[in-house]
Amino acid sequence: MDWLSEIQTKGVSVNPIIETNGLGRQFGTVVALRDVTWEVPAGQIIGLVGPNGAGKTTLFSIVCGFLKPGTGTVSVLGQSPLSPELQGRVAILPQDAPLKRGVSIKNQFKFFARLQGFSAKESISEAERVLASVDLLEKADDGPDTLSHGMRKRASLAQTFIGKPELILLDEPTAGLDPVTTHKVRELVKKEAEGRTIVISSHNLAELQEVCDSVAILNEGKLVDFRSVSEIVDRGKTMIIRLEAPPTDEVVSAIGELPGVLTAASGDDQTPKIIVTVDAAIDDSEVDLAILGLLKEKGARYREIRRGESLEERVVEITKKDSSGE
């Protein structure tokens, strides 16, 4: 069963909002994309991730219409990326896209609204609406050059919410932001996602794990995985125990013999941990209590116990496995 069929069986809308078929792109002798076939269902927040040079920017740029594919095809809402039919239906935020200096944010947003067919009066209300959504209404008459970096990021994000776009494409929307502003952007994206599809290309995997429904993983120009976040991090079956010091073989072995534990293995010395696979049919609390009791008995001090690996750990694991040909 392919990825799209798996999503179909879960009752998610399967009309692909983005569809690529055999997509390839080469720059001189450098192959950026290799035969990428990808169908993105509507109504999800989807992360686009992978190591540097994996092809994320190239794929993002082709979907946006900034680049033409070398081979294969791409459609957005059933249209070519540059089709006039997509006006007002797709919003794009390239990384660090600047607003015009010396012109108030509100006037810029009014202009963008007019381009989407709003009347002069309606454009004022729409500009104020999106500025309020990012807590910048009081800065409406200021130019972007007077705002902090975080405010400029939020303002740029707000312009993608003008009108009623069905698809929003965001490239590194939280790059360079402090934790507080990053949290605000995350919550804003979640709030604005209702009835829309949002694709986020980012290296901030911790944030993507919090906000995304599904994640597409690129490596060496290939699409190597596309599943729900829950499936990728395997929350139901995997437990990560982070320790203050590397575990002894005795502790790892003892955990492996506990009822409900299928396997137990130690991590590397740089990140002391035990990776435990548990029987999904067993009560979580029983397994957790048994492991905590054993750690206390053996004098093994832990820092954190959580279900599922982090998205970052899984992306590293998946891309390394792909690169090694396993």
LOMAR-636402 format. One record per residue (C-alpha): residue number from 1; residue in three letters; chain; x, y, z. Coordinates in steps of 0.001 Angstrom, whole numbers, plus 500000, padded with zeros to 6 digits. Layout:
<mitors>
{i:NUM	aa:ala	ch:A	x:X	y:Y	z:Z}
...
</mitors>
This chain:
<mitors>
{i:1	aa:met	ch:A	x:500000	y:500000	z:500000}
{i:2	aa:asp	ch:A	x:501443	y:503386	z:498989}
{i:3	aa:trp	ch:A	x:501446	y:506539	z:501172}
{i:4	aa:leu	ch:A	x:498389	y:508095	z:499511}
{i:5	aa:ser	ch:A	x:496405	y:504860	z:499872}
{i:6	aa:glu	ch:A	x:497313	y:504713	z:503546}
{i:7	aa:ile	ch:A	x:496023	y:508262	z:504025}
{i:8	aa:gln	ch:A	x:492846	y:507378	z:502111}
{i:9	aa:thr	ch:A	x:492062	y:504543	z:504495}
{i:10	aa:lys	ch:A	x:492206	y:506994	z:507410}
{i:11	aa:gly	ch:A	x:489431	y:509158	z:506006}
{i:12	aa:val	ch:A	x:491572	y:512196	z:505157}
{i:13	aa:ser	ch:A	x:490682	y:514210	z:502046}
{i:14	aa:val	ch:A	x:492773	y:512815	z:499210}
{i:15	aa:asn	ch:A	x:492239	y:515364	z:496452}
{i:16	aa:pro	ch:A	x:495918	y:516239	z:495997}
{i:17	aa:ile	ch:A	x:496482	y:519928	z:496522}
{i:18	aa:ile	ch:A	x:500059	y:519479	z:495270}
{i:19	aa:glu	ch:A	x:500985	y:516689	z:492870}
{i:20	aa:thr	ch:A	x:504403	y:515960	z:491408}
{i:21	aa:asn	ch:A	x:505210	y:513095	z:489076}
{i:22	aa:gly	ch:A	x:508779	y:512024	z:488287}
{i:23	aa:leu	ch:A	x:510064	y:515480	z:489188}
{i:24	aa:gly	ch:A	x:513747	y:516073	z:488510}
{i:25	aa:arg	ch:A	x:516055	y:519074	z:488408}
{i:26	aa:gln	ch:A	x:519764	y:519379	z:487732}
{i:27	aa:phe	ch:A	x:522148	y:522326	z:488053}
{i:28	aa:gly	ch:A	x:525137	y:521589	z:485836}
{i:29	aa:thr	ch:A	x:526471	y:518271	z:487121}
{i:30	aa:val	ch:A	x:524647	y:518575	z:490454}
{i:31	aa:val	ch:A	x:521415	y:516593	z:490670}
{i:32	aa:ala	ch:A	x:519068	y:518466	z:493016}
{i:33	aa:leu	ch:A	x:515933	y:516331	z:492596}
{i:34	aa:arg	ch:A	x:515599	y:512718	z:491471}
{i:35	aa:asp	ch:A	x:512253	y:511337	z:490292}
{i:36	aa:val	ch:A	x:510156	y:512916	z:493063}
{i:37	aa:thr	ch:A	x:506554	y:511710	z:492981}
{i:38	aa:trp	ch:A	x:504508	y:513300	z:495753}
{i:39	aa:glu	ch:A	x:500799	y:513757	z:496339}
{i:40	aa:val	ch:A	x:499864	y:516169	z:499121}
{i:41	aa:pro	ch:A	x:496325	y:515796	z:500506}
{i:42	aa:ala	ch:A	x:494332	y:518888	z:501414}
{i:43	aa:gly	ch:A	x:493658	y:520072	z:504943}
{i:44	aa:gln	ch:A	x:496965	y:519233	z:506635}
{i:45	aa:ile	ch:A	x:500028	y:521051	z:507955}
{i:46	aa:ile	ch:A	x:502930	y:519320	z:506252}
{i:47	aa:gly	ch:A	x:506635	y:519665	z:506978}
{i:48	aa:leu	ch:A	x:509277	y:519433	z:504267}
{i:49	aa:val	ch:A	x:512571	y:518373	z:505846}
{i:50	aa:gly	ch:A	x:515975	y:516889	z:505119}
{i:51	aa:pro	ch:A	x:519714	y:517620	z:505394}
{i:52	aa:asn	ch:A	x:521349	y:520555	z:503631}
{i:53	aa:gly	ch:A	x:521519	y:519774	z:499932}
{i:54	aa:ala	ch:A	x:518620	y:517313	z:500122}
{i:55	aa:gly	ch:A	x:516590	y:519255	z:497554}
{i:56	aa:lys	ch:A	x:514097	y:521041	z:499829}
{i:57	aa:thr	ch:A	x:514681	y:524523	z:498391}
{i:58	aa:thr	ch:A	x:514577	y:523231	z:494823}
{i:59	aa:leu	ch:A	x:511313	y:521338	z:495379}
{i:60	aa:phe	ch:A	x:509808	y:524306	z:497219}
{i:61	aa:ser	ch:A	x:510864	y:526667	z:494427}
{i:62	aa:ile	ch:A	x:509374	y:524453	z:491706}
{i:63	aa:val	ch:A	x:506056	y:524136	z:493555}
{i:64	aa:cys	ch:A	x:506017	y:527916	z:493984}
{i:65	aa:gly	ch:A	x:506754	y:528455	z:490289}
{i:66	aa:phe	ch:A	x:510116	y:530119	z:490924}
{i:67	aa:leu	ch:A	x:511909	y:527321	z:489020}
{i:68	aa:lys	ch:A	x:510878	y:525073	z:486166}
{i:69	aa:pro	ch:A	x:511346	y:521319	z:486560}
{i:70	aa:gly	ch:A	x:513996	y:519659	z:484441}
{i:71	aa:thr	ch:A	x:511935	y:516499	z:484112}
{i:72	aa:gly	ch:A	x:508501	y:515415	z:485277}
{i:73	aa:thr	ch:A	x:505411	y:517448	z:486079}
{i:74	aa:val	ch:A	x:503972	y:519484	z:488937}
{i:75	aa:ser	ch:A	x:500465	y:520756	z:489566}
{i:76	aa:val	ch:A	x:499060	y:522940	z:492339}
{i:77	aa:leu	ch:A	x:495304	y:522774	z:492881}
{i:78	aa:gly	ch:A	x:495151	y:521053	z:489516}
{i:79	aa:gln	ch:A	x:496929	y:523936	z:487752}
{i:80	aa:ser	ch:A	x:500406	y:524859	z:486617}
{i:81	aa:pro	ch:A	x:502213	y:526740	z:489442}
{i:82	aa:leu	ch:A	x:502133	y:529964	z:487401}
{i:83	aa:ser	ch:A	x:498528	y:529674	z:486262}
{i:84	aa:pro	ch:A	x:496408	y:532844	z:486680}
{i:85	aa:glu	ch:A	x:493731	y:530507	z:488083}
{i:86	aa:leu	ch:A	x:495765	y:530290	z:491308}
{i:87	aa:gln	ch:A	x:495560	y:534022	z:492077}
{i:88	aa:gly	ch:A	x:494266	y:534420	z:495599}
{i:89	aa:arg	ch:A	x:494233	y:530652	z:496163}
{i:90	aa:val	ch:A	x:497944	y:530233	z:496971}
{i:91	aa:ala	ch:A	x:500091	y:532319	z:499328}
{i:92	aa:ile	ch:A	x:503866	y:532063	z:499462}
{i:93	aa:leu	ch:A	x:506406	y:533253	z:502032}
{i:94	aa:pro	ch:A	x:509994	y:532794	z:500785}
{i:95	aa:gln	ch:A	x:512704	y:532761	z:503448}
{i:96	aa:asp	ch:A	x:513472	y:536297	z:504706}
{i:97	aa:ala	ch:A	x:511188	y:537895	z:502108}
{i:98	aa:pro	ch:A	x:511418	y:541635	z:502840}
{i:99	aa:leu	ch:A	x:508560	y:544104	z:502986}
{i:100	aa:lys	ch:A	x:509186	y:547455	z:501279}
{i:101	aa:arg	ch:A	x:511096	y:549939	z:503399}
{i:102	aa:gly	ch:A	x:509593	y:553362	z:503990}
{i:103	aa:val	ch:A	x:505986	y:552278	z:503365}
{i:104	aa:ser	ch:A	x:503685	y:551467	z:506261}
{i:105	aa:ile	ch:A	x:502763	y:547828	z:506751}
{i:106	aa:lys	ch:A	x:499078	y:548673	z:506548}
{i:107	aa:asn	ch:A	x:499448	y:550414	z:503183}
{i:108	aa:gln	ch:A	x:501416	y:547473	z:501813}
{i:109	aa:phe	ch:A	x:498777	y:545022	z:502994}
{i:110	aa:lys	ch:A	x:496006	y:547192	z:501522}
{i:111	aa:phe	ch:A	x:497829	y:547031	z:498186}
{i:112	aa:phe	ch:A	x:498149	y:543231	z:498407}
{i:113	aa:ala	ch:A	x:494448	y:542969	z:499247}
{i:114	aa:arg	ch:A	x:493490	y:545144	z:496257}
{i:115	aa:leu	ch:A	x:495528	y:542806	z:494026}
{i:116	aa:gln	ch:A	x:493304	y:539984	z:495248}
{i:117	aa:gly	ch:A	x:490131	y:541816	z:494303}
{i:118	aa:phe	ch:A	x:489202	y:543588	z:497549}
{i:119	aa:ser	ch:A	x:487600	y:547009	z:497183}
{i:120	aa:ala	ch:A	x:489354	y:550057	z:498644}
{i:121	aa:lys	ch:A	x:487150	y:549910	z:501752}
{i:122	aa:glu	ch:A	x:487444	y:546140	z:502113}
{i:123	aa:ser	ch:A	x:491219	y:546266	z:501751}
{i:124	aa:ile	ch:A	x:491484	y:548449	z:504869}
{i:125	aa:ser	ch:A	x:489464	y:545988	z:506943}
{i:126	aa:glu	ch:A	x:491437	y:543040	z:505572}
{i:127	aa:ala	ch:A	x:494800	y:544671	z:506303}
{i:128	aa:glu	ch:A	x:493703	y:545411	z:509855}
{i:129	aa:arg	ch:A	x:492356	y:541870	z:510293}
{i:130	aa:val	ch:A	x:495594	y:540123	z:509396}
{i:131	aa:leu	ch:A	x:497710	y:542599	z:511389}
{i:132	aa:ala	ch:A	x:495529	y:541953	z:514426}
{i:133	aa:ser	ch:A	x:496004	y:538208	z:513930}
{i:134	aa:val	ch:A	x:499745	y:538625	z:514541}
{i:135	aa:asp	ch:A	x:499385	y:541269	z:517298}
{i:136	aa:leu	ch:A	x:500744	y:544073	z:515109}
{i:137	aa:leu	ch:A	x:497702	y:546280	z:514665}
{i:138	aa:glu	ch:A	x:499269	y:549000	z:516821}
{i:139	aa:lys	ch:A	x:502240	y:548995	z:514427}
{i:140	aa:ala	ch:A	x:500033	y:549296	z:511327}
{i:141	aa:asp	ch:A	x:501260	y:552784	z:510407}
{i:142	aa:asp	ch:A	x:504943	y:551941	z:510948}
{i:143	aa:gly	ch:A	x:507341	y:550942	z:508214}
{i:144	aa:pro	ch:A	x:508938	y:547491	z:508376}
{i:145	aa:asp	ch:A	x:512381	y:549023	z:508873}
{i:146	aa:thr	ch:A	x:511256	y:550307	z:512312}
{i:147	aa:leu	ch:A	x:510223	y:546849	z:513546}
{i:148	aa:ser	ch:A	x:512267	y:544236	z:515373}
{i:149	aa:his	ch:A	x:513332	y:541090	z:513513}
{i:150	aa:gly	ch:A	x:510583	y:539076	z:515192}
{i:151	aa:met	ch:A	x:507921	y:541657	z:514317}
{i:152	aa:arg	ch:A	x:509048	y:541708	z:510669}
{i:153	aa:lys	ch:A	x:508768	y:537930	z:510555}
{i:154	aa:arg	ch:A	x:505253	y:538045	z:511969}
{i:155	aa:ala	ch:A	x:504280	y:540803	z:509527}
{i:156	aa:ser	ch:A	x:505606	y:538789	z:506579}
{i:157	aa:leu	ch:A	x:503671	y:535764	z:507808}
{i:158	aa:ala	ch:A	x:500515	y:537878	z:508149}
{i:159	aa:gln	ch:A	x:500558	y:538834	z:504476}
{i:160	aa:thr	ch:A	x:500096	y:535149	z:503538}
{i:161	aa:phe	ch:A	x:496753	y:535194	z:505395}
{i:162	aa:ile	ch:A	x:495276	y:537992	z:503266}
{i:163	aa:gly	ch:A	x:492129	y:536749	z:501590}
{i:164	aa:lys	ch:A	x:491296	y:533059	z:501775}
{i:165	aa:pro	ch:A	x:494237	y:531105	z:500349}
{i:166	aa:glu	ch:A	x:493667	y:527359	z:500155}
{i:167	aa:leu	ch:A	x:497403	y:526631	z:500154}
{i:168	aa:ile	ch:A	x:500108	y:528460	z:502106}
{i:169	aa:leu	ch:A	x:503790	y:527724	z:501431}
{i:170	aa:leu	ch:A	x:506228	y:528835	z:504140}
{i:171	aa:asp	ch:A	x:510015	y:528648	z:503831}
{i:172	aa:glu	ch:A	x:511832	y:528766	z:507208}
{i:173	aa:pro	ch:A	x:509181	y:530923	z:508938}
{i:174	aa:thr	ch:A	x:510904	y:530686	z:512354}
{i:175	aa:ala	ch:A	x:514539	y:531058	z:511269}
{i:176	aa:gly	ch:A	x:516447	y:533388	z:513582}
{i:177	aa:leu	ch:A	x:513564	y:533876	z:516020}
{i:178	aa:asp	ch:A	x:513805	y:533713	z:519807}
{i:179	aa:pro	ch:A	x:511825	y:530955	z:521609}
{i:180	aa:val	ch:A	x:508948	y:533255	z:522601}
{i:181	aa:thr	ch:A	x:508396	y:534553	z:519060}
{i:182	aa:thr	ch:A	x:508847	y:531050	z:517656}
{i:183	aa:his	ch:A	x:506059	y:529859	z:519949}
{i:184	aa:lys	ch:A	x:503805	y:532714	z:518767}
{i:185	aa:val	ch:A	x:504428	y:531820	z:515125}
{i:186	aa:arg	ch:A	x:503692	y:528154	z:515825}
{i:187	aa:glu	ch:A	x:500389	y:528940	z:517518}
{i:188	aa:leu	ch:A	x:499466	y:531359	z:514726}
{i:189	aa:val	ch:A	x:500084	y:528736	z:512043}
{i:190	aa:lys	ch:A	x:497957	y:526210	z:513937}
{i:191	aa:lys	ch:A	x:495155	y:528745	z:514322}
{i:192	aa:glu	ch:A	x:495177	y:529752	z:510652}
{i:193	aa:ala	ch:A	x:495376	y:526164	z:509385}
{i:194	aa:glu	ch:A	x:491657	y:525455	z:509636}
{i:195	aa:gly	ch:A	x:490295	y:524732	z:506170}
{i:196	aa:arg	ch:A	x:493711	y:525218	z:504583}
{i:197	aa:thr	ch:A	x:496795	y:523253	z:503621}
{i:198	aa:ile	ch:A	x:500101	y:524636	z:504896}
{i:199	aa:val	ch:A	x:503491	y:523345	z:503747}
{i:200	aa:ile	ch:A	x:506479	y:524387	z:505852}
{i:201	aa:ser	ch:A	x:510075	y:523888	z:504760}
{i:202	aa:ser	ch:A	x:512269	y:524164	z:507850}
{i:203	aa:his	ch:A	x:515305	y:522919	z:509761}
{i:204	aa:asn	ch:A	x:513515	y:523521	z:513068}
{i:205	aa:leu	ch:A	x:512385	y:519922	z:513523}
{i:206	aa:ala	ch:A	x:511288	y:520385	z:517128}
{i:207	aa:glu	ch:A	x:508779	y:523014	z:516009}
{i:208	aa:leu	ch:A	x:507618	y:520916	z:513072}
{i:209	aa:gln	ch:A	x:507002	y:517993	z:515414}
{i:210	aa:glu	ch:A	x:504684	y:520214	z:517446}
{i:211	aa:val	ch:A	x:502742	y:521767	z:514569}
{i:212	aa:cys	ch:A	x:502705	y:519318	z:511636}
{i:213	aa:asp	ch:A	x:500304	y:516511	z:510826}
{i:214	aa:ser	ch:A	x:502649	y:514858	z:508331}
{i:215	aa:val	ch:A	x:506263	y:515194	z:507250}
{i:216	aa:ala	ch:A	x:507947	y:514606	z:503887}
{i:217	aa:ile	ch:A	x:511645	y:513686	z:504185}
{i:218	aa:leu	ch:A	x:514061	y:514391	z:501343}
{i:219	aa:asn	ch:A	x:517574	y:512997	z:501058}
{i:220	aa:glu	ch:A	x:520017	y:513406	z:498176}
{i:221	aa:gly	ch:A	x:517229	y:514712	z:495968}
{i:222	aa:lys	ch:A	x:514860	y:511798	z:496659}
{i:223	aa:leu	ch:A	x:511622	y:511650	z:498598}
{i:224	aa:val	ch:A	x:512441	y:508887	z:501088}
{i:225	aa:asp	ch:A	x:509459	y:509100	z:503462}
{i:226	aa:phe	ch:A	x:506074	y:510776	z:503750}
{i:227	aa:arg	ch:A	x:503951	y:509801	z:506740}
{i:228	aa:ser	ch:A	x:502152	y:511246	z:509722}
{i:229	aa:val	ch:A	x:504394	y:512596	z:512480}
{i:230	aa:ser	ch:A	x:502983	y:510025	z:514916}
{i:231	aa:glu	ch:A	x:503949	y:507175	z:512600}
{i:232	aa:ile	ch:A	x:507445	y:508516	z:511977}
{i:233	aa:val	ch:A	x:508328	y:509054	z:515647}
{i:234	aa:asp	ch:A	x:506505	y:505818	z:516604}
{i:235	aa:arg	ch:A	x:504936	y:507256	z:519747}
{i:236	aa:gly	ch:A	x:502921	y:504127	z:520518}
{i:237	aa:lys	ch:A	x:505767	y:501620	z:520629}
{i:238	aa:thr	ch:A	x:508988	y:503451	z:521480}
{i:239	aa:met	ch:A	x:510120	y:504901	z:524795}
{i:240	aa:ile	ch:A	x:513241	y:507017	z:525229}
{i:241	aa:ile	ch:A	x:514921	y:507147	z:528665}
{i:242	aa:arg	ch:A	x:517545	y:509891	z:528887}
{i:243	aa:leu	ch:A	x:520082	y:509287	z:531639}
{i:244	aa:glu	ch:A	x:522699	y:511365	z:533434}
{i:245	aa:ala	ch:A	x:525390	y:508773	z:532628}
{i:246	aa:pro	ch:A	x:525720	y:505940	z:530101}
{i:247	aa:pro	ch:A	x:523729	y:502889	z:531272}
{i:248	aa:thr	ch:A	x:525423	y:499670	z:532307}
{i:249	aa:asp	ch:A	x:524751	y:496486	z:530386}
{i:250	aa:glu	ch:A	x:523084	y:495146	z:533547}
{i:251	aa:val	ch:A	x:520503	y:497978	z:533580}
{i:252	aa:val	ch:A	x:519753	y:497646	z:529852}
{i:253	aa:ser	ch:A	x:519380	y:493877	z:530147}
{i:254	aa:ala	ch:A	x:517131	y:494156	z:533205}
{i:255	aa:ile	ch:A	x:514819	y:496622	z:531456}
{i:256	aa:gly	ch:A	x:514654	y:494292	z:528456}
{i:257	aa:glu	ch:A	x:513332	y:491509	z:530691}
{i:258	aa:leu	ch:A	x:510467	y:493532	z:532192}
{i:259	aa:pro	ch:A	x:506886	y:492499	z:531310}
{i:260	aa:gly	ch:A	x:505628	y:494450	z:528301}
{i:261	aa:val	ch:A	x:509131	y:495342	z:527084}
{i:262	aa:leu	ch:A	x:510053	y:493845	z:523719}
{i:263	aa:thr	ch:A	x:513575	y:495243	z:523309}
{i:264	aa:ala	ch:A	x:515988	y:497571	z:525133}
{i:265	aa:ala	ch:A	x:519192	y:499051	z:523734}
{i:266	aa:ser	ch:A	x:521618	y:501746	z:524866}
{i:267	aa:gly	ch:A	x:522367	y:504904	z:522885}
{i:268	aa:asp	ch:A	x:525801	y:506431	z:522360}
{i:269	aa:asp	ch:A	x:527968	y:507907	z:525127}
{i:270	aa:gln	ch:A	x:527425	y:511483	z:523915}
{i:271	aa:thr	ch:A	x:523677	y:511217	z:524572}
{i:272	aa:pro	ch:A	x:523249	y:508606	z:527334}
{i:273	aa:lys	ch:A	x:519921	y:506925	z:526836}
{i:274	aa:ile	ch:A	x:518064	y:503657	z:526629}
{i:275	aa:ile	ch:A	x:515732	y:503058	z:523685}
{i:276	aa:val	ch:A	x:512898	y:500747	z:524687}
{i:277	aa:thr	ch:A	x:510361	y:499080	z:522407}
{i:278	aa:val	ch:A	x:507181	y:498193	z:524270}
{i:279	aa:asp	ch:A	x:504149	y:496062	z:523581}
{i:280	aa:ala	ch:A	x:501486	y:498545	z:522423}
{i:281	aa:ala	ch:A	x:498798	y:496299	z:523932}
{i:282	aa:ile	ch:A	x:500167	y:496707	z:527470}
{i:283	aa:asp	ch:A	x:499000	y:499555	z:529750}
{i:284	aa:asp	ch:A	x:501529	y:502400	z:529432}
{i:285	aa:ser	ch:A	x:501423	y:503226	z:533135}
{i:286	aa:glu	ch:A	x:502343	y:499672	z:534166}
{i:287	aa:val	ch:A	x:505432	y:499650	z:531952}
{i:288	aa:asp	ch:A	x:506423	y:503171	z:533039}
{i:289	aa:leu	ch:A	x:506173	y:502306	z:536752}
{i:290	aa:ala	ch:A	x:508151	y:499089	z:536300}
{i:291	aa:ile	ch:A	x:510960	y:500947	z:534495}
{i:292	aa:leu	ch:A	x:511048	y:503746	z:537072}
{i:293	aa:gly	ch:A	x:511235	y:501208	z:539893}
{i:294	aa:leu	ch:A	x:514074	y:499337	z:538226}
{i:295	aa:leu	ch:A	x:516057	y:502524	z:537548}
{i:296	aa:lys	ch:A	x:515720	y:503503	z:541213}
{i:297	aa:glu	ch:A	x:516762	y:500022	z:542332}
{i:298	aa:lys	ch:A	x:519859	y:500085	z:540119}
{i:299	aa:gly	ch:A	x:520772	y:503663	z:541063}
{i:300	aa:ala	ch:A	x:520489	y:504878	z:537469}
{i:301	aa:arg	ch:A	x:519473	y:508560	z:537503}
{i:302	aa:tyr	ch:A	x:517295	y:509697	z:534595}
{i:303	aa:arg	ch:A	x:516628	y:513133	z:533132}
{i:304	aa:glu	ch:A	x:513614	y:512403	z:530946}
{i:305	aa:ile	ch:A	x:511288	y:509601	z:529932}
{i:306	aa:arg	ch:A	x:509117	y:510133	z:526893}
{i:307	aa:arg	ch:A	x:507125	y:508182	z:524374}
{i:308	aa:gly	ch:A	x:508454	y:508173	z:520830}
{i:309	aa:glu	ch:A	x:511740	y:509397	z:519446}
{i:310	aa:ser	ch:A	x:512137	y:513032	z:518477}
{i:311	aa:leu	ch:A	x:511485	y:513952	z:514865}
{i:312	aa:glu	ch:A	x:515097	y:515083	z:514622}
{i:313	aa:glu	ch:A	x:516360	y:511657	z:515713}
{i:314	aa:arg	ch:A	x:514112	y:509889	z:513236}
{i:315	aa:val	ch:A	x:515011	y:512163	z:510317}
{i:316	aa:val	ch:A	x:518721	y:511581	z:510993}
{i:317	aa:glu	ch:A	x:518126	y:507836	z:511228}
{i:318	aa:ile	ch:A	x:516015	y:507649	z:508066}
{i:319	aa:thr	ch:A	x:518360	y:509771	z:505928}
{i:320	aa:lys	ch:A	x:521476	y:507939	z:507159}
{i:321	aa:lys	ch:A	x:519859	y:504608	z:506327}
{i:322	aa:asp	ch:A	x:518949	y:505868	z:502859}
{i:323	aa:ser	ch:A	x:522448	y:507242	z:502193}
{i:324	aa:ser	ch:A	x:524051	y:503941	z:503230}
{i:325	aa:gly	ch:A	x:521759	y:501987	z:500912}
{i:326	aa:glu	ch:A	x:520311	y:499824	z:503682}
</mitors>
